[in-house]
Amino acid sequence: MAAAPRPDLLDRLAVQTAIRDGAQLLRRLRTIEHADGPWLETGGRRLLSFCSNDYLGLAQHPQLIAALKRVADDEGVGSTSAHLICGHRAEHAALEEALAAWTGRERALLFSTGYMANLGVLQALLARGDLCVQDKLNHACLLDGAQLAGAALKRYPHADVAAAARQLAGNGEAGALLATDGVFSMDGDSAPLRELAALCAHQGATFMVDDAHGLGVLGERGAGSVSAAGLAQREVPVLMATLGKALGCAGAFVAGPAVLIDGLVQFARPYVYTTAMPPALAAAALAAVRLAQAEDWRRQKLALLIARFRHGAAQLGLALSASTSAIQPLLLGDARAALDAARALEQQGLLVTAIRPPTVPAGRARLRLTLSAAHEESHVDRLLGALENLRLPAAGG
């Protein structure tokens, strides 16, 4: 009897893409031709953006640009190698030292992206038979990292410390790690870090925080959500954060005790087998770190803009989530409604992203509005006026 023909993988992928398209869930690329602070030019139009993660408005800062140009002139563009061969330059070392000092950790280690950092940490720390407990709304790379490591992955309802405790208590003999976002990328709220840290201490679990959206914005001198919660390296031994959001650059780092960093250098495959970030980019990120620490007015301005937006949205009866961060999701529920709202805002000169499943749970589609210190009060007022024009359903309506 002849064997059944193998499925054509490209045909199968095409079918899956068509299904997503039919459900109004297809993702599409948009090319930005020019950026000028919060203003973006695309398709021949100039739009006011409320979808960038440039929370402190540093991405086009003259000091970052000057640092990048200076090192590019001296050292060229690419690092030409992995860190462990000949790619680790003086600029990388200086940035790692600054990041460790800023976050109150012994050491820090650079990665090319946040996704790679989380994959590397979880793959290095966890083994088959270990337990990894995570918030259901964690970023995809934390979930992927646990699965890559082969650990048993258990996900607790969002911010539910009691549920996390039950999951950790299930297998007291296995090595255990609890991982959470510090600030959740789609909802904008903060994790109950103090309670989770106490739980990990009680259960003997290692605590890891992904602070991609907290670093630079929260805590004393912008040291992040872990700092804002009053937690130190002892309570949170594994800290990951990115350089491409509040710091306006690209890349990521992991910070913690020397034993963690030494181990990652040996066993984190995304670190060992990847070309190091360009040294000029590391120099720009170091300039951003210094500005983020010194210029507290950026955080103060951002906080005022967030408060202005939330006050105005409340007056309009809009269904915002309980977020006090720069991420302000406007929940619309239906994917079609989110797409229609984003298109209507674009017609009014505003660029806002519709976030739909599978990025968020079914029935939780939204506009993900983000604010920046680069915005002005008049920009926020323009956004509120445009939202009022949409005549969206009131919260609870």
C-alpha positions in Angstrom: 0.0 0.0 0.0 1.4 3.4 -1.0 2.2 5.8 1.7 0.1 8.9 1.9 1.7 11.9 0.4 3.5 14.3 2.8 1.7 17.6 3.3 3.2 20.6 1.5 4.5 22.8 4.3 4.2 26.0 2.2 0.6 25.2 1.2 -0.3 24.6 4.8 1.2 27.9 5.8 -0.7 29.7 3.1 -4.0 28.1 4.3 -3.2 29.3 7.9 -2.5 32.8 6.7 -5.7 32.9 4.7 -7.7 31.8 7.8 -6.1 34.6 9.8 -6.9 37.1 7.1 -10.5 36.0 7.0 -10.8 36.5 10.8 -9.5 40.1 10.6 -6.3 39.1 12.4 -3.7 39.4 9.6 -0.6 41.4 10.5 0.7 43.8 7.9 4.0 45.7 7.6 4.0 49.5 7.4 7.1 51.3 6.1 8.0 54.5 8.0 9.9 56.9 5.6 11.0 59.4 8.2 10.7 60.0 12.0 10.7 63.4 13.7 10.1 62.9 17.4 6.5 61.7 17.7 5.8 62.5 14.1 6.2 59.8 11.5 5.9 60.0 7.7 4.4 57.0 5.9 2.7 56.7 2.6 3.2 60.4 1.9 1.4 61.4 5.1 2.7 63.0 8.3 1.1 61.3 11.3 1.3 61.9 15.0 2.3 58.6 16.6 0.9 57.1 19.7 2.3 53.6 19.2 6.0 54.0 19.8 7.9 52.6 22.9 10.2 55.7 23.0 8.9 56.5 26.4 11.5 59.1 27.3 11.9 60.6 23.9 15.6 59.6 23.6 15.7 57.8 20.2 16.7 61.0 18.3 18.6 62.7 21.1 21.7 64.6 19.8 23.9 63.0 22.5 23.0 59.5 21.4 23.5 60.3 17.7 26.9 61.9 18.5 28.1 58.9 20.5 27.0 56.5 17.7 28.7 58.6 15.0 31.9 59.0 17.0 32.4 55.3 17.6 31.3 54.4 14.1 34.0 56.7 12.8 36.6 55.1 15.0 35.6 51.5 15.0 33.4 51.0 12.0 29.9 49.5 12.0 29.8 45.8 12.8 31.4 44.1 15.8 32.5 41.4 13.3 32.2 38.5 15.8 30.5 37.0 18.8 31.4 38.4 22.2 33.5 35.3 23.0 35.7 35.5 19.9 36.7 39.1 19.2 33.4 41.0 19.2 33.4 42.2 22.8 34.6 45.8 22.6 35.4 48.4 25.2 32.0 50.1 24.5 30.2 46.8 25.4 32.1 46.5 28.7 31.5 50.1 29.6 27.7 49.7 29.0 27.5 46.5 31.0 29.2 48.2 34.0 26.8 51.2 33.8 23.8 48.9 33.5 24.9 46.8 36.5 25.4 49.9 38.6 22.1 51.5 37.6 20.1 48.5 38.5 22.0 47.7 41.6 23.4 44.3 40.4 26.9 42.8 40.6 27.2 42.2 36.8 25.3 42.7 33.6 25.5 40.9 30.2 24.5 42.3 26.8 22.3 40.4 24.3 21.3 41.5 20.8 17.5 41.5 21.6 15.2 41.0 24.5 13.8 37.9 22.9 17.3 36.3 22.8 18.0 37.4 26.3 15.0 35.6 27.8 15.5 32.5 25.6 19.1 32.4 26.8 18.4 32.9 30.5 15.6 30.3 30.7 17.5 27.7 28.6 20.6 28.1 30.7 18.8 28.0 34.1 16.1 25.4 33.5 16.3 21.7 32.6 13.8 18.9 31.9 11.9 18.1 35.1 12.2 21.7 36.4 9.2 23.9 37.0 8.6 27.3 35.4 5.7 29.3 36.7 4.6 32.4 34.7 1.9 35.0 34.5 -0.6 34.3 31.7 0.1 37.7 30.2 3.9 37.4 30.1 5.6 38.3 26.8 5.9 35.5 24.3 9.7 35.1 24.7 9.3 34.1 28.3 6.9 31.4 27.4 9.0 30.3 24.5 12.1 30.2 26.7 10.5 27.8 29.2 9.4 25.5 26.4 12.8 25.5 24.8 14.3 24.5 28.1 11.9 21.5 28.4 10.7 22.6 31.8 7.1 22.1 32.9 5.4 25.4 32.2 2.5 26.5 34.4 0.7 29.8 33.8 -1.3 31.5 36.6 -4.2 33.9 36.0 -2.9 37.5 35.6 -1.3 38.9 38.7 -2.9 36.2 40.9 -0.3 35.5 43.6 -2.4 32.9 45.3 -2.7 30.9 42.1 1.1 31.2 41.6 1.6 29.8 45.1 -0.6 26.8 44.3 1.4 26.1 41.2 4.8 26.3 42.9 3.6 24.1 45.8 2.7 21.3 43.4 6.2 19.8 43.0 8.5 20.8 45.9 11.4 18.7 44.8 11.9 20.2 41.3 14.0 23.2 40.6 11.6 26.2 40.2 11.7 29.6 38.6 8.9 32.2 38.6 9.1 34.7 35.8 6.9 37.8 35.2 6.9 41.0 33.2 7.5 44.0 35.5 5.2 46.1 33.4 2.9 44.2 31.0 3.4 45.1 27.4 -0.2 45.0 26.3 -2.1 46.0 29.5 0.4 48.5 30.9 -0.1 47.4 34.6 2.6 46.4 37.0 3.1 42.9 38.4 2.7 42.5 42.2 6.5 42.2 42.5 6.8 42.4 46.3 4.3 39.6 46.9 5.8 37.4 44.2 9.3 38.0 45.7 8.0 36.9 49.1 6.4 33.8 47.6 9.6 32.8 45.8 11.6 33.3 49.0 9.1 31.1 50.9 9.0 28.4 48.2 12.8 28.4 47.4 12.1 29.4 43.8 14.3 31.7 41.7 12.6 35.0 40.8 13.0 36.5 37.3 11.6 39.9 36.1 11.4 41.1 32.5 11.5 44.9 33.0 11.5 45.8 29.3 8.7 48.4 29.8 9.7 49.6 33.3 13.4 50.4 32.9 14.0 54.2 32.5 10.4 55.0 33.4 9.8 53.7 37.0 11.9 53.7 40.1 14.5 56.1 41.5 16.6 57.5 38.7 14.5 55.3 36.3 16.0 52.0 37.6 12.8 50.2 36.8 9.8 48.5 38.3 12.0 46.3 40.6 13.5 49.3 42.1 10.1 51.0 42.4 9.0 48.0 44.4 11.9 48.3 46.8 13.5 45.0 45.7 17.2 44.3 45.3 19.3 41.6 43.8 18.7 39.3 46.7 15.0 39.3 46.1 15.2 39.4 42.3 18.4 37.7 41.2 17.5 37.6 37.5 16.6 40.9 35.9 16.2 41.4 32.1 15.5 44.7 30.4 15.8 46.1 26.9 17.6 49.0 25.4 15.1 49.6 22.6 12.2 51.2 24.5 12.8 53.9 27.1 16.5 54.1 26.1 15.7 54.6 22.4 18.4 52.2 21.1 18.3 48.4 20.5 19.5 45.3 22.3 19.0 44.0 25.8 20.8 42.9 29.0 20.5 40.5 31.9 21.7 41.7 35.3 22.3 39.8 38.5 24.9 38.1 40.7 28.3 37.1 39.2 27.3 33.4 39.3 24.4 34.1 37.0 26.4 36.1 34.5 29.3 33.7 34.5 26.9 30.9 33.9 25.2 32.7 31.0 28.5 33.3 29.3 29.0 29.5 29.3 25.5 28.1 28.7 23.2 30.8 27.1 23.3 29.7 23.5 21.7 33.0 22.1 24.7 34.8 23.7 27.4 32.4 22.8 26.5 31.9 19.1 25.4 35.5 18.1 27.4 38.4 16.7 27.7 41.1 19.3 25.8 44.3 18.8 27.7 47.1 17.0 30.0 48.9 19.4 28.6 52.2 18.1 25.2 51.2 19.3 26.5 50.3 22.7 28.1 53.7 22.9 24.7 55.3 22.1 23.0 53.2 24.7 25.5 54.3 27.3 24.7 57.9 26.5 21.0 57.0 26.9 21.6 55.4 30.3 23.3 58.5 31.5 20.5 60.8 30.3 17.8 58.6 31.6 19.4 58.7 35.1 20.1 62.4 35.1 17.1 63.9 33.4 14.3 63.2 35.8 12.2 65.8 34.1 11.5 63.3 31.3 9.7 60.9 33.8 7.9 63.8 35.4 6.6 65.1 32.0 5.6 61.6 31.0 3.7 61.2 34.3 1.8 64.5 33.7 0.9 63.5 30.2 -0.4 60.1 31.4 -2.5 61.8 34.0 -3.9 64.3 31.5 -4.8 61.5 29.1 -6.5 59.3 31.8 -8.4 62.3 33.1 -9.7 63.2 29.7 -10.5 59.6 28.8 -12.5 59.2 32.0 -14.5 62.3 31.1 -15.3 60.6 27.8 -16.2 57.4 29.5 -13.6 55.4 27.6 -12.8 51.8 28.7 -9.2 52.1 29.8 -7.4 49.4 31.7 -6.0 50.1 35.2 -2.6 51.3 33.9 -0.6 54.2 35.2 2.3 53.5 32.8 3.0 54.9 29.4 1.0 52.0 27.9 -2.7 53.0 27.9 -4.8 50.2 26.3 -8.3 51.2 25.1 -10.3 47.9 25.2 -12.7 47.4 22.3 -13.2 43.6 22.4 -13.8 42.8 18.7 -10.9 42.7 16.3 -12.9 44.4 13.6 -13.8 47.2 15.9 -10.2 47.7 16.8 -9.1 47.8 13.2 -11.9 50.2 12.3 -11.0 52.5 15.2 -7.3 52.5 14.2 -8.2 53.4 10.6 -10.5 56.2 11.6 -7.8 57.7 13.8 -5.4 57.5 10.9 -7.9 59.5 8.9 -7.6 62.2 11.6 -3.8 62.2 11.3 -3.0 59.8 14.3 -1.1 56.6 14.1 -2.3 54.0 16.7 -2.0 50.3 16.5 -4.9 47.8 16.7 -3.8 44.9 18.9 -5.7 41.7 18.1 -5.5 38.0 19.0 -3.3 36.0 19.2 -1.2 38.9 20.7 -4.0 39.4 23.2 -6.7 36.9 24.3 -9.8 36.5 22.2 -12.4 39.2 22.9 -9.7 41.5 24.2 -8.7 43.4 21.1 -7.7 47.0 21.8 -6.0 50.1 20.7 -2.6 50.1 22.4 -1.9 53.8 23.0 1.5 54.8 24.2 2.7 58.1 25.5 6.2 59.6 25.4 8.1 62.5 26.9 8.4 63.6 23.3 4.7 64.4 23.3 3.2 67.7 24.3 0.0 68.5 26.1 -1.5 69.6 22.8 -0.8 66.2 21.3 -2.6 64.5 24.1 -5.6 66.8 23.7 -5.6 66.1 20.0 -5.7 62.4 20.7 -8.6 62.8 23.1 -10.5 64.9 20.6 -10.0 62.3 17.9 -11.2 59.5 20.3 -14.3 61.6 21.1 -15.0 61.9 17.4 -15.0 58.1 17.1 -18.0 57.9 19.4 -16.8 54.7 21.0 -19.0 52.7 23.4 -18.6 54.0 27.0 -17.0 51.9 29.6 -19.4 49.3 30.8 -21.8 50.2 28.0 
